[in-house]
Amino acid sequence: MDFYSWIAEQVGRDDPVGDLAMDIVRDPECPISSSSLKKWVEYLNSRNACGYAIEALATAFGEFSEVRQ
């Protein structure tokens, strides 16, 4: 499973990861094919995301990494 597929499944969570997931699936310019944390951070920075969004991304990638193992 790639990161985009995983994060899309998180829509509806009542936490920052769920909020981030909603924003990501609504943006047609997100890096759908990438599972690189660096690429996703660059994407959020290009969207002028707040620090909380970056923190949510770090949390999401931690959870995603656990699922992939």
C-alpha positions as CSV (number, residue, x, y, z in Angstrom):
1,M,0.0,0.0,0.0
2,D,1.3,3.5,-0.8
3,F,1.0,6.5,1.5
4,Y,-1.8,8.2,-0.5
5,S,-4.0,5.1,-0.3
6,W,-3.3,4.8,3.4
7,I,-4.0,8.5,4.2
8,A,-7.2,8.4,2.1
9,E,-8.5,5.7,4.4
10,Q,-7.9,8.1,7.4
11,V,-10.5,10.6,6.3
12,G,-13.1,10.7,9.0
13,R,-10.7,10.4,11.9
14,D,-11.4,13.0,14.6
15,D,-7.8,14.1,15.0
16,P,-5.1,16.0,13.1
17,V,-4.3,13.0,10.8
18,G,-7.9,12.9,9.8
19,D,-7.9,16.6,9.1
20,L,-4.8,16.3,7.0
21,A,-6.2,13.3,5.1
22,M,-9.3,15.4,4.2
23,D,-7.1,18.2,2.9
24,I,-4.9,15.8,0.9
25,V,-7.8,14.0,-0.8
26,R,-9.3,17.3,-1.8
27,D,-6.1,18.5,-3.5
28,P,-5.6,17.2,-7.1
29,E,-2.0,18.4,-7.0
30,C,-0.8,16.2,-4.1
31,P,2.0,13.8,-4.9
32,I,-0.3,10.7,-5.1
33,S,2.4,8.4,-6.3
34,S,5.0,9.2,-3.7
35,S,5.6,7.4,-0.4
36,S,8.6,9.7,0.4
37,L,8.2,11.7,3.6
38,K,10.6,14.3,2.1
39,K,8.3,14.7,-1.0
40,W,5.2,15.1,1.2
41,V,6.9,17.7,3.4
42,E,7.9,19.6,0.3
43,Y,4.3,19.4,-0.9
44,L,2.9,20.8,2.3
45,N,5.5,23.5,2.3
46,S,4.5,24.4,-1.2
47,R,0.9,24.8,0.1
48,N,2.1,27.0,3.0
49,A,0.9,24.5,5.5
50,C,1.0,25.3,9.1
51,G,3.3,23.6,11.6
52,Y,0.4,21.5,12.9
53,A,-0.1,20.0,9.4
54,I,3.6,19.1,9.3
55,E,3.3,17.5,12.7
56,A,0.2,15.6,11.6
57,L,2.2,14.4,8.5
58,A,5.0,13.1,10.8
59,T,2.4,11.3,12.9
60,A,0.7,9.9,9.8
61,F,4.0,8.7,8.3
62,G,4.9,7.0,11.7
63,E,1.6,5.1,11.6
64,F,1.9,4.3,7.9
65,S,5.4,2.9,8.5
66,E,4.1,0.6,11.2
67,V,1.3,-0.7,8.9
68,R,3.8,-1.3,6.0
69,Q,6.0,-3.6,8.1
